[in-house]
Amino acid sequence: MTGRKKILIHFFVQNSTIIVFIVIFCLASFSSDVFLSNRNITNLLRQVAALSVVSFGMLLVVLTGGIDLSVGSVMAVASVTFALANATLGFFPSLFLTLLVCLVMGMFSGFMVAKMNMAPFIATLAMMIIGRGVALNAANGSPIQIKDPILTLLGRGYIGAIPVPVFAAFVTFVLLYIMLHYTAPGRIVIAVGSNEKAVNLTGIKVDRYKMLVYSLSGVLAGMGGVLTTSRTSVGSPILAEAFELDAIAAVVIGGASLAGGKGRILNTLFGVVILGTISNIMNLKDIPGYNQLVVKGLIIVIAVYLQGIQLSDLAWIKKITRILKSN
Amino acid sequence: MDSNRLELLDVSKSFSGVPVLKNVSVVVKRGEVHALLGENGAGKSTLIKILSGAYRKDSGKSIIDGREVNIRDPFEGKRNGIGVVYQEFTLANDLTVAENIFLDQLSEKGFIHWRSINRKAVGIIKDLGFEINPKSLVGELSVANKQIVEIAKALTVQAKILVLDEPTTVLAPGEVKDLFKVIKKIKERGTSIIYISHRLPEIFEIADNITVLKDGEIVGTRSVQEVDMDQLINMMIGRSISNLFPEKEYHNGELVCEVKEYTRKGIIEDISFSVRKGEILGFAGLVGSGRSEVMRALFGADMIDKGTLFLEGRKTTIDNTSKALKNKIAFVPEDRKEEGAILENSVAINMTLAILKRIKNKLGFLSSSSENKYCDEMIKKFNIKTHSLQTLMENLSGGNQQKVILAKWFLTNAKLLILDEPTRGVDVGAKSEIYELIKEMAKETGIIIVSSEMMEVIGLSHRVAVMREGRISKILEKDEISEVNIMKNAVPMESVEI
C-alpha cells in the first residue's frame, strides 16, 4: 500500500460522516426535484432542530464514556411541565421552570453515575422510566393544550429567513462547540472519556465533570422538549418516545465512540442532518414508515462501518479483485 | 528414552524493538523441579508465556520429548501438555470446582455429563492428596484450595510440563508444606515442573536444578547441590552499575514532606519517611511488597486508616487526588498506558492537563498561543520527539510518552514528585535521557522513585527505603546502598538467612 493511498484512506475515514452526508444529499437532490426547494430545506432543518439539541447533550455524555437513555422522557417531562406552568405563568417563567426541572433530572442521573457508581446505562434507564411516569402522572395521561403566542412564534416564526428553532439549535451548537474546543471543562470531558484513571491521577475531580455532562444533557433535552412542543402547542406526556435512540444514532453516525473520548460536535450535527435527510426524502418519495425504519437502520450500519474501517479490513476487496482478474 | 522433557534453544523475543529475551536456552529433564530465578524484569514471565503460547517467540526452537513443536497459542500449548498456573488465578469464581477444572472440555457429544465430570474432578484432586467438594463454588474456597483447583485444571490434559509462577506468595507457611507435597506427587508421575519464586530457601527445598536469568539472558544453570545462597544472589545481581546514570549531587534542601506511621490495614503498615528538596528517595522491594500502595496513599488515590503527613512542616490531610495536586504533589503512575497517558488525545492535551487554569485567558477560554508556548518549551527542554503538538500520544514511543508525562508534572512546579516505575517499557537510550531529566528536576523538588529495577534505584537515589511485606524494613544511606543490602532487606524474613 503506497503512502498516498494510506493518506487518502485516512482522510476518508476521518471525514466519513461528511462524505456520507454529501452522498446522501446528492442522491436526494437527484431523486426528487422538490428536495432542494427552499421550502423543503427550511422544513427539513426545522424538523431536525430538536433532535440536534438533544444529540449534542447525548454527545457530551457519550464523550465521557456514558450514555443517557432518559432524554426522551425528559423531553416529555419538559413538554408537560411547560404546559402546566403556562396555564398560570408567562412564557419565560414557564421556560425557566421547565429547564430547571430538566436540570434536576439530569443532575440526578449524573449523581447516580458519579457518586453512586451505577452503570450509566442502568442509571439513565431508571431515569427514563421514572420520567415517563412523572410526565404521564402530571398530565393525567392526556395531552394539554397550550395557548401562548410566544410559543407559537417559537414553533413557526422566523428570524430573517431562518426558522426560530433552527436558530436556537445553531446558537446551542456554537456555544457547545466553543465549550468543547476552547474551554477547560470541554477538554477535561474528552480526556475523562479517553482515560478516566489518568485524569483522576492528574488531580482532577472526575465526578464533577460527569455530573456536569448529565446535567447539561438534561437541560438540552428539556430544550428539545420545548422546541418539539412548540410545533404543535400541545403538552404531551407521550412526546418523544424512543427519541433517545435517534439521538444515540446521530451521535454514532457522527463518528463518536460509545467507549468515550472520541467524537466531534460538528460531526454529530452532520449525523443529525443525515438522519433528517433520509426521513425527508423518503417522505417525499412516499415510502411507507415501516420501510423507513429499515433504511435508517441500514444507514447506521454503513456509516459506522465506514468509520471503523482499517487498511487491513480492505484486504477482502483486494482478494476479490485478484480473483476477478485471474478469471 | 531421552530424559530431556523440554528443550528451549536460542529463544529470542523483543517487544517493539526492545529485546526481552536474548538467545535463551534451557533444558528441563523428565520429572525434575526446575527453578527459574531472576530479578523483576529479567525475562522469566516472558519465557513462560512463550512456552505456554501466550506470546510467540521471534526465533529459536522448543522441543518437547525430542520432537520440535511450534506452539502458537495457549490452546496448542495445552494440547502439547503444558499446564500453567499463573500468579493471578484464572478461575471463574461463580462456577463450581468441577466446572472450572473442565471448563474447556465440559461437553461430550454436546451435553454435559455432570456425574462423570464431578467424579473425574474428585479423582484429580484426590490424586493431589486433597479433598474438595467438586460442587462448591470456587469463589467460596480458600486461596490454598483455589490454587489446588488451578493445578488440577492444568493437569486435566496429560501434562508433561507444569509451570508454577510464584505459587507460594499467596500461601501461609503451613500451606506451603502441603503444596510441596503436591509438587512431589506430580513429579513422581514424570511430569516436569518449572518453578518460579523469589524465595530462595524454598528453592533449595524443592528444586533439583536452578536456572538464573538476568536482563533477558541466561546467567547459568546449576544443580542445587553445587550452589549456595550467596552464589545464587551473585548470579542474579552480579553486574556493576553502568554509566547509564548521571553523577549524584547532594543538596541539603529543606524538608518537603514527612510521612509518619501511614497504615492501611492488611496492605501497608507503619510507613514513616521524609524527603528533602533536591533529594531523590528510592523505594525498593519485591513486587507486592507494598511500594506502589504507599505511593497511592501518599497521593490520596487510596485512603489510609492511620498516619500523619507534614508538608513543609505543616500537617496536611490528603484524601483525594485533587487535594494532592493542590498541595503540589505530583504522581507519575506505574502503568503508563492505563493510568498515565491519555493515548487517544494529543501531546498538547496530555501535557497541559494539570495546568489548564494557567493557560486560560481572561474570558475563561483556553489560549492556544499560551498552550503552545508551554508545550514548545517543554518539547525542547525534555527533547521529546513528536511530529507536532497535535500528534496523538499513541503514536509516540514509550520513552517519549513518558517524557510528555514528566513534562506535564514539571509544568505544575510540584514540590514533591512521585515516580512509579519511571522507565518501564522504555528503551535504554531513552532511559538515560529520562534519568538525566529526573536529576534535573530534583534540583527544584523532592523526588520519590519506585522501581523494580534495582540498578535504577541504586543509580539514582540518595537514600533507599527497602520494603518487605508492607513495611519499610530498612532505609539505606549513601554507601550502604548496594544490591546485596537491598536484597537482604527485601526478601521475606521467615525464609532468609544470608
Interface residues (C-beta under 8 A of the other chain):
Chain A: I178 Y182 T183 A184 R187 I188 I190 A191 S194 N195 K197 A198 V199 N200 L201 T202 G203 I204 K205 G261 K262
Chain B: F299 A301 N320 T321 S322 K323 A324 L325 K326 F331 P333 E338 E339 G340 A341 I342 L343 E344 N345 I349 L353 A354 L356 K357 K360 G364 F365 L366 K408
